[in-house]
Amino acid sequence: MLSSLTAAYLAFSLVALPPTEIRPDQVEHIALPCAQAGASADDTDSAQSLNQQLATKMRGYMNPYNTSCARVIVETVQRSGLNDRAAAIAIATVIVESSIANLDGGLGDSVGLFQQRASWGSFEQRTDPVWATGRFLAVMRQFYPNGAWNNVAIGDVAAAVQRPAAKYRHRYGVEAGDAVKIVNELWAQNGEWPLPTKVDKGH
């Protein structure tokens, strides 16, 4: 039987989320691996911690798998030399687009964590979390050169890269706060200072 919290969440999600947004309980597509070695014990611990911290779409839905996907994104951002704000922008995006799952399908020809269209790359590339994250960051830097994305709301940057219909642009800002919490949890594992707890959600 569903808990009252889960039942309330599902009732809300069925009403409030647009029909093109993939919910955490999505079952129509196969979730492909994100980390070659699979989820780690740290991913399990982080998932448990995050389920108590998050406030929106992913609250209660973090598990070792999607935490491992978030970890790969954060590590890719770190290796690219960008900061934790860039990681939060990427995480806010994948919360909205795929519920942090590396899906083999989606709306039309969209696949992967970022639900990138076929024009972005091959199926293999778009379902490779490292490549997909790198491509997202490259487009972000094209739209916001010289680090300009640091001075723009997290949700607005994500929407600019993903280019959804105008009525759906706000979704990324809704998830910005939880994206920061996820990045704080995973970035801190590498001994770095986390983001401030208060962010401009970009509504």
matplotlib code that plots the C-alpha trace (Angstrom):
import matplotlib.pyplot as plt

x = [0.0, 1.3, 2.2, 0.1, 3.1, 3.7, 0.0, -0.2, 2.9, 1.6, -1.7, 0.1, 2.4, -0.4, -2.1, 0.8, 3.5, 3.1, 2.5, 5.9, 7.8, 9.0, 8.0, 10.2, 7.8, 8.2, 8.2, 7.9, 11.6, 14.7, 17.1, 20.6, 23.6, 25.3, 28.4, 30.5, 31.0, 27.4, 26.1, 28.5, 27.9, 28.3, 25.5, 23.3, 24.1, 23.7, 20.3, 19.0, 20.3, 18.9, 15.4, 15.2, 16.5, 14.7, 11.5, 10.1, 9.9, 12.6, 11.8, 11.5, 12.6, 16.4, 17.9, 21.4, 20.9, 19.8, 22.3, 25.1, 23.8, 24.0, 27.4, 28.7, 27.3, 29.0, 32.3, 32.1, 31.6, 34.5, 36.8, 35.8, 37.1, 33.7, 32.3, 29.5, 27.0, 27.5, 26.8, 23.6, 22.4, 23.0, 21.3, 18.3, 18.0, 18.1, 15.6, 13.1, 14.0, 14.5, 14.1, 17.9, 17.6, 19.6, 16.6, 16.7, 13.7, 11.5, 9.4, 10.0, 13.7, 14.9, 17.0, 19.4, 19.7, 19.2, 16.6, 18.8, 17.3, 19.0, 20.4, 22.7, 24.5, 24.2, 22.2, 25.4, 26.7, 23.4, 23.1, 26.8, 26.4, 29.9, 29.4, 25.9, 27.0, 30.0, 27.7, 25.3, 28.1, 29.5, 26.1, 25.7, 29.1, 28.1, 25.0, 26.7, 30.4, 33.1, 31.3, 28.2, 26.0, 27.4, 25.3, 22.0, 19.4, 20.0, 16.6, 17.0, 20.3, 18.9, 15.8, 18.0, 20.0, 17.1, 14.7, 11.3, 8.0, 7.6, 4.9, 7.4, 10.5, 9.7, 10.1, 13.9, 13.7, 11.3, 14.0, 17.0, 16.9, 16.9, 19.6, 21.8, 21.2, 22.2, 25.3, 26.2, 25.8, 28.0, 30.5, 31.3, 32.4, 35.5, 36.4, 35.0, 32.9, 29.2, 27.1, 25.2, 21.8, 19.9, 19.8, 17.9, 15.5, 14.9, 11.1]
y = [0.0, 3.5, 5.8, 8.9, 11.0, 8.9, 8.9, 12.7, 13.1, 10.9, 12.7, 16.1, 14.9, 13.6, 17.0, 19.5, 18.0, 18.6, 15.4, 15.5, 15.4, 12.0, 11.3, 9.4, 6.4, 6.3, 2.7, 3.1, 3.3, 1.2, 2.9, 2.3, 2.2, 5.5, 4.3, 1.5, -0.1, 0.5, 2.2, 2.4, 2.1, 5.9, 6.2, 4.2, 6.4, 9.6, 8.5, 7.9, 11.3, 13.1, 11.6, 13.5, 16.7, 17.2, 19.1, 18.6, 16.0, 13.7, 13.6, 10.0, 8.8, 9.0, 5.5, 4.1, 4.1, 7.7, 8.9, 7.2, 9.0, 12.3, 11.5, 10.9, 14.3, 16.0, 14.3, 15.2, 18.9, 18.7, 17.2, 19.9, 22.5, 24.1, 24.9, 23.5, 26.0, 24.4, 21.0, 22.4, 23.7, 20.2, 18.4, 20.7, 19.9, 16.1, 16.2, 17.8, 15.8, 12.3, 12.1, 11.5, 8.3, 7.4, 6.4, 4.6, 6.6, 9.6, 12.1, 11.6, 10.8, 12.1, 9.8, 9.8, 11.8, 15.1, 13.8, 15.2, 15.0, 13.1, 16.4, 16.5, 13.2, 9.5, 7.3, 5.9, 9.4, 10.7, 7.7, 8.0, 10.2, 11.7, 12.6, 13.9, 16.1, 17.4, 18.3, 20.1, 22.1, 23.0, 24.4, 26.2, 27.9, 28.8, 30.5, 32.1, 32.8, 33.9, 32.3, 34.5, 31.6, 32.2, 35.4, 34.0, 32.0, 28.2, 27.6, 30.2, 28.8, 25.2, 26.4, 28.3, 25.2, 22.8, 25.2, 23.8, 25.4, 28.7, 27.4, 24.8, 26.9, 27.4, 23.7, 24.0, 26.8, 24.7, 22.1, 24.4, 24.2, 20.4, 20.4, 22.5, 20.0, 17.1, 18.8, 19.7, 16.1, 14.7, 17.5, 17.4, 13.8, 15.1, 17.5, 20.7, 23.4, 23.1, 25.8, 28.2, 26.8, 29.8, 30.1, 32.1, 29.4, 31.3, 31.3]
z = [0.0, -0.8, 2.1, 2.4, 1.4, -1.7, -2.6, -2.2, -4.4, -7.2, -7.1, -7.4, -10.1, -12.3, -12.1, -12.0, -14.2, -18.0, -20.0, -21.6, -18.3, -17.2, -13.6, -11.1, -11.4, -15.2, -16.5, -20.3, -21.0, -20.0, -17.6, -18.9, -16.6, -15.7, -13.8, -15.3, -11.9, -11.0, -7.9, -4.9, -1.2, -1.1, -3.6, -1.3, 1.7, -0.3, -1.7, 1.9, 3.0, 0.0, 0.4, 3.7, 2.2, -1.1, -1.4, -4.9, -7.6, -6.4, -2.7, -1.7, -5.2, -4.8, -5.0, -5.6, -9.3, -10.0, -7.3, -9.3, -12.4, -10.5, -9.3, -12.9, -13.9, -10.9, -11.6, -15.2, -14.3, -11.9, -14.5, -17.0, -14.6, -14.0, -10.6, -8.5, -9.9, -13.4, -11.8, -10.2, -13.6, -15.1, -12.3, -12.4, -16.1, -15.6, -12.8, -15.1, -18.3, -17.0, -13.2, -13.3, -15.3, -18.4, -20.5, -23.8, -25.1, -24.5, -26.4, -30.1, -30.6, -27.2, -25.1, -22.1, -18.9, -20.7, -23.2, -26.0, -29.5, -32.4, -33.7, -30.6, -31.4, -31.9, -29.6, -28.1, -27.4, -25.9, -23.6, -22.5, -19.3, -19.6, -23.3, -22.7, -19.8, -21.7, -24.7, -22.4, -20.8, -24.2, -25.3, -22.0, -22.5, -26.1, -24.9, -21.9, -22.8, -20.4, -17.4, -17.9, -16.7, -13.2, -13.0, -14.4, -12.4, -12.5, -14.0, -16.7, -17.9, -18.0, -20.0, -22.4, -23.2, -23.4, -25.2, -24.1, -25.0, -23.2, -20.8, -19.5, -19.0, -15.3, -14.5, -14.2, -11.7, -9.6, -9.3, -8.7, -4.9, -4.9, -7.6, -5.3, -2.4, -4.6, -5.8, -2.2, -1.1, -4.0, -4.3, -0.6, -1.1, -2.9, -0.1, -1.7, -0.1, -1.0, -2.6, -0.4, 0.8, -0.7, -4.5, -7.1, -8.3, -11.6, -11.5]

ax = plt.figure().add_subplot(projection="3d")
ax.plot(x, y, z, "-o")
ax.set_aspect("equal")
plt.show()
